[in-house]
Amino acid sequence: MQKTDLPPGVTRARRDGGIVKFTLRLSDGAEVESVVVPMRERAPGRERASLCVSTQVGCRMGCAFCATAAMGFVRNLEPEEIMAQVRTARLLGAKPTNISFMGMGEPLDNLENWAASVRLLINAPAGSAVALNRMTVSTCGFLPGLRRLAALNWRRVSLAVSINAPNDAIRSSLMPINRKHPMAALRQALLEYPLRRGVFMAEYVLLRGINDRPEHAEELAAYLAPFRASVNLIPYNGIRGGEGFEPPTRAEAERFQGRLRLAGRHAVVRETKGRRIDAACGQLATTAKARAASSMI
């Protein structure tokens, strides 16, 4: 497709199989990226897709393996700018059945605007371009926002937490947020959070030789012992500036998974999707160069 074929505000859209990544230009010229990811069908004829939505331009959390963090923080998105990503996905022909707030930014660092967008989604008329009731919010462990979210006690929003390390020493080296809110404080906040049946999704980016050793799996299992958490293992997706990291092999990832399972944890190795178009976990970012480009692959 040419630029004239794209919906208003979309400067670029790229496809990789069924995955669609699009860049949306905001009123002040800032841009954010969003991704539509097809999901496995539960029944024939019932297509499912997840829309990964951004909540900030850039991010202030500074995680070492994330391209968005390398941008630094630009600004928060307004509720209507978050909603615009949902409408745009529909205009591009996607029909997302659920939404994950796992795109650019830390949602709970923009909690007021994010929460307003969730209310708009929940209250949208059935069949409208933004009616989505199945939602997941991901946090790196930003405790002020997590505590405020806990007070809302929203049962229709599932929780995902980026753990990414088995102990404070490793986590602090990868995620600066851990220096202010260490793992013990995060676990206590999760114990106080109104989890449904004690369940949340623990996200864990696997970095070869850094956090993927057998003893790391055992430490992680012990940390998660009070919860019925499902561990989502994400082999590292390369980013510019992340040359010091590499993903484990499939066999190494499966060995880590096996260790967790032996320790009684449910764990899955996520299938990598969208890496070729920089649409995979940790790869979303916008730059001046990207704003000047406009193409559909």
Sequence and secondary structure as in RCSB ss.txt:
>XXXX:A:sequence
MQKTDLPPGVTRARRDGGIVKFTLRLSDGAEVESVVVPMRERAPGRERASLCVSTQVGCRMGCAFCATAAMGFVR
NLEPEEIMAQVRTARLLGAKPTNISFMGMGEPLDNLENWAASVRLLINAPAGSAVALNRMTVSTCGFLPGLRRLA
ALNWRRVSLAVSINAPNDAIRSSLMPINRKHPMAALRQALLEYPLRRGVFMAEYVLLRGINDRPEHAEELAAYLA
PFRASVNLIPYNGIRGGEGFEPPTRAEAERFQGRLRLAGRHAVVRETKGRRIDAACGQLATTAKARAASSMI
>XXXX:A:secstr
  GGGS TTEEEEEEETTEEEEEEE TTS EEEEEEEEE  SSTT  EEEEE   EEE SS  TT HHHHH EEE
E  HHHHHHHHHHHHHTT   SEEEE SSS GGGGHHHHHHHHHHHHHS TTSTT    EEEEES  HHHHHHHH
HHT TTEEEEEE   SSHHHHHHH THHHHS HHHHHHHHHHS  GGG  EEEEEE TTTT SHHHHHHHHHHTT
TS  EEEEEE    TT TT     HHHHHHHHHHHHHTT EEEE    SGGGT STT     HHHHH   B 
